[in-house]
Amino acid sequence: MNNLLKTYNFSNFVIVKGNGCYLYTADNKKLLDFSAGVAVNSLGYNHSTVKKTIQEQLKTGITHLAGSQIHLYKYKLSQLLSKESNKGDVFFSNSGAESIEAALKIARNFGSSKGRDEIIAMTSSFHGRTIGALSVGSNKAYKSNIGPVPGKVKFCKFNDSKNLKQLINKKTLAIIIEFIQGDGGINICNKEFAKTIKEICKKRKILLIADEIQGGIGRTGKIFAYKHYGVSPDIITSAKGLGSGIPIGATIVKKDIAKNISVGFHGSTFGGGMLQTRVALNVLKTINKISFLKNVTSKGVLLEKLLKKLKSDHQVINDVRIKGLMAGIEFKNNNTALKIYKDVSKNGLVTTLVKGNIIRITPPLIIKNEELKKGIAIISSCLEQI
């Protein structure tokens, strides 16, 4: 019996090592990873870039520096993130939820002097499990039995421009959105909805907060998912794949908003440490190459083809949705989804199950075509058994 707080349905196997896109268990089973630690291990396991960076960092003898202490990698990573996004200033934290907390706090600070305090979030959204992040997440189950969460948040039907226009008023401060929803089941923002958001934010001077925690850092074939839509967010949150397994979060804030932030307004004990930023800098440099991102796109095209074939072959599948290497298989009922999720695990494939009826696929970005085919073949074989 372990002493872990029961916040998860823990796996029934024990991981001992990983390499490439594979995990290995204590009883010598080899598992193909279609989850990547929920879109975290962007470069897979034992990648030379991450490994070499950690080894070089160990030579410095530094494991921690205070947030106010400057070092080269904090500078360089903030510069690269700024350059590749909204040209803003960067706050470093340790996770996606923390990057969201910073974004909400900064946005509300900006709106306070303008008499604006309402935020519009989306249905099927997820932004983290801290109290503030829960306020803009739509899943009521995550908010049950904990008392009140911060208010003044309205929820717009995802991809519904008419509903968005109805919710906007003079108190609206910001719109927060995942352009590709992860926990919500890989729901993809359409161009018309993104255009409506862009027009409303510009006309009404409303902040746009783009949650790029799961969909960013090359996951969709572009360094940030919002770049598919021709928008320029005022605040961007990043984490997960940014560190490829090393915990780091980043909140990127446009200059005209950042100028309102004063010393002591926000902070993070471990945010922006030398190890985290050094690894993230090299991960970002590796992924942020035209050839790498084109490769993600091409593998996404293959995965889409495989998933569409899977759907046509099996009537229990209701829909498949995909953008780059971020995909979801929606089943017609929860029982089937749960059975397939468990069966593929027994047959050597790691996935995640969301919303009860959707198997989410977010493999390492370095995955090979043969491995994509192998993983889908395992799912197909399990489907044939039912």
N, C-alpha and C positions, 0 to 999 in steps of 0.2 A: 504493500500500500504506500503510495507516495504522499507527499505533503503539499502538493500543488493545489492552489485554489482552483475550484472547478469552474473556471470561466470558459473552458473549451470542451468540445468532445475530442479528447486526445486520441492520437493515432494509436493503433495497437501494435506498432513496430517501433523499434529504437534505432535512430539514425546514428551512424558512427563516422561516416566520411562522405565526401562528395567530389565529383570530378566532371567537368564539362556540364552536360545536362542530365547527369545521373546522380542519384543518391544510393548509398549502400547501408544496409541494416546490420544489426548485431548478429543476425542469423544468416548473413551472407547473401541476402537478396539484393538484386540490382533493380532500382526503380527509375524509370524515365520520368523526368519532372516537367509536367505541364502547368505547374503553379508558380515556380520560382519564389517560394516564400511569399505568395500573393504579390507578384510583380516587383519583388525587391531585388532578387539576384539577377540583375540585368545582364551581367557578363557570366552567369552561371557560377560554377564552383571551381576553385583552384585556378582561377584565371591568372595568367602571368602578370598582368597589369596590377591587379589588387595585391597579389602575393609579393611582388617586388617592392611595391610602395610601402607595405607594412614592414617589410624587412629593413628598408632604408630608414623608416621612421624610428625603429627600435634603436638604431645606431645613435640617435640624438639623445637618448636617455629621457626624453620628455613624454609623459603620458597625459599630462593635463596642464593647461594654462587658463588663467581667468579670462572671462569674456572681454575685459578691457585691455588685455595684453595682445599686442599686434605681432603677427608673424607672416611670413611670405605667402603661405597658402591661403590664408584668410583673405588677403588682398587679391590674389590671382583668381580664386574661385568666384569671389563676388564680382570681379571685373568680367569674367567670362559669362556668368549667369546674366548679368546686366546687359552685356552686349548682345546676347542671343535672345533677349526677351523684350522688356519695355524700357530699357535704358535706365532702370530705377536703382535705388539703394537696397542693400540686402541685409536682412536679419537672419542669423543662423540659430537653429534650435536642434532638437534631437529626433523629431518625428513629424509625421504628417499632421497629427492632431495638434501638436504645438505650433506648427506653421499656420494652421487655421486659427488657433487662438490669437496669435499675433495679428493676423490679417483682420479678424473681427474687431479686436481692440483698437487697432490703428484706424480702421474705417469708422468706427463709432466716435473716436476722438476727432476725426476730420469732420464728421457730421454734426457734432455737438454745437459748434459755433454757428451752424447754419440752420439750426432748429430741425434737423432731420434725424430720425432714429429708427426708421423701419427698414428691415432687410427682406428682400424677396429671395427665397430659396426654391428648389424644385422638388416635385414629387419623385419618389424613388431615389432620392439623393442620400449620400453618406459622406460625412466629412470628418469622422472620428468619434471617439467615445468619451472624451472629456465633456464637462458640463456645457461649456460654451459651444463646442463643436456639435454636440447633440441638439442644440437649439436650432441649427440650420440643417439638420438631418431629418428626413421624413419618417423613418422607421419608428413607429410608436413603441414597439417591443423593446427597443434599446433605451427608451425613456421611462419605462414603467417602474413603479415602486421606488423612485428616488426623490420624490417631491418635485417642486417646480424647477424648470430650466429657464434660462433667460428668455424673456418674451420679445414682443414687437418683431415677430418674424411671420411672414405670410408665405404660403406654398403655392407655387404656380404649377399647373399641369405641364409636365415636360413636353416640349415641342408644340405648345399651344399658344400661339401669338395673341389670339383674341383674349384668352384668360390673363395673359401677362399685362396687356393694355388695361384690362379692368382693375387690376391690382395696384397699378401705379397711381400715386398721389403726391402732393407736395411734401409729405413727410418721408417719402422713399429715399433712403440713403444709398443703398447698394443692391445689386443683383449678384448672387453667388451661384456658380454653376460648374459642374463637371461636364465638359463637352462630350466626353464619352463616360457614361456612368458605369462604375465598376461593381460595387456592392449591389446596385440596383438591377444588375443583370445584363450588362453590356448594352445599354440603351444609347443610341447614337444621335446626337443633335443634328437636326436637318438644317440645310443652308438658309431656308426661309426664316426659321426661328432665330438663328444666329444673326441674321440681318436685322430682324426686329429688335433684338437686344441692342445691337450696335446703334441703331437709329434712336432708340429711346434713351440710351445712356448719353448720347451726344446732345440730343435736344433738351433733355431734362437735367443735364449735368449730374447724372447718377453714376456712382462708381461701379465698375465691373470687376468682380473678384473671380478669377479663374482657378479652380482647384485642379492642379496638374499632378497631384500626388501619385495617382495610379496610371493615368494616361500619358504622363510626360516622360521626358528623358528617352526619346526614341521609340517608345512603345507602339505608337501608331504610324511610324515611318517618318515622322517629323519630330524635331527635338521637343516641341510642346504640341499637344493636341489642338490647342486653340489656333495654331497657325494654318489649319485646314480651312479656317472660316473668315479670314480677313479682318479680325478684330484685334484691338490692342488693349488688353486688360490693364486696369489701374493697379491691381494687386494680383500677384501670382503666388501660389503656394506649391512647393515641391518637396519631395522626400523619396521614400521607397527606392526606386532604381537609381537615384542620384548617388547613393553610396555603395550600391551593389553588395549589400550585406552589412556594411558599416553604418550604424545609426546616425542619420543626419537629416535635418529639415531646413528649408530655406523659404523665406517670405520676401518677395521682390516687390518693392513699392516705388511707384513713379515719383519723380523728384518733387512735383508740386504738392504731393501728399506728404512725402517724407520730410519736407522742410518744417512741418508742424511738430515733429517729434523731438522732444527734449531729453537731455541726459537723465536717466533714472526712470523714464517712462515704462520701459520694458527690459527684460533681461533673461539670461539663461546661464546657469552655472557651467554646463558642459557644452553649450552651443558654440560652434566655430572653433573647436579644438584643432590642434595641429594634425593629429592622425586623421580625424574625420574629413577635414577640408582637403588634406593632401590626397587621400584616396579618392574623394569625390571629384577633385580637379582632374585626376588622371582618367577616371571613369568617364567623365563628361567629354574630355578630349578624345577618348577612344570612340565613343558613340557619335559625337558631333562631327562626323565626317560624311561627305556626300556619298561615298561608296558604301559605308556602313548602313546609313539610313535607306539607301536604295535597296540594299540587300534585305532589310527588314520589310520593306514594301513588297518586294518580289516574293518573299516567303509568306507574307500575308495573303498575297494573291493565290498561292498554292494552297494555303490553309483554307481559304474561302471556297476554293474548288472542291477540296476534300470534304468540307462540312456540308456543302450543298448536295454532294453525292450521298453523303450519310443520311441527310434529311429525306431525299427522294427514295432511299432504300428502306427506310424505317418509319412507319406511320405513327409511332409513339412520339416522334419529334414534332413539336408544334412550329418551331422557328429556329433559325440560326442567325446570329448577328456578329459582325466582325469588322474591325478596323485595325489594319496592321497585324500585330501579334497580340491582340486583345479580343477574345472571342467568347461567345456564350451559346450553349446548346439548351434551348428551352423545351422541356418535355411537357406532355399534355397533362400529366398529373405528378404529384409529389412522390408517390410511392415508387413509380418507375424511375424517377430521377435519383432517388436515394439508393435504390437497388443497383443501378448502373454505376453510380459513384462508388459504392462499396465493391462491386465486382471488378471494376477497372483497377482499383487499388490492389486487390488480391492478385490481379494479373500483371502487376508491375508498372502501373501508371498512376502518377500523383496528380490530382486535380483539386479544385475546390467547388463546394456546393453553396449556392446563394439563393435566397428567396424560396427555398424549398424545392423548386423545380428546375433550376438552371445550373448546369455544370459550366464553370468558368475556366477558360483556358488562357493562361498568361505565361508561356514558357520563357526561359532565358532568351535574350535577343540573339544569342550566338547559335541557336539551335539549327541543325542541318535539315535539309529537305527530307532525307531518309528517316530522320527521327520524327519529323512531323507525320510522315506516312505511317511509321510504326505506331505512333500513339493513336492515330485515328483508326488504324486497323484493330487495335486492342478494344477501342470503344465499339467498333462495328461488330467484332466477334462476341462481345458481351451482349449486345443488342440482339444478335441472332439467337442467343440462348433463351430469350424470353418470348 
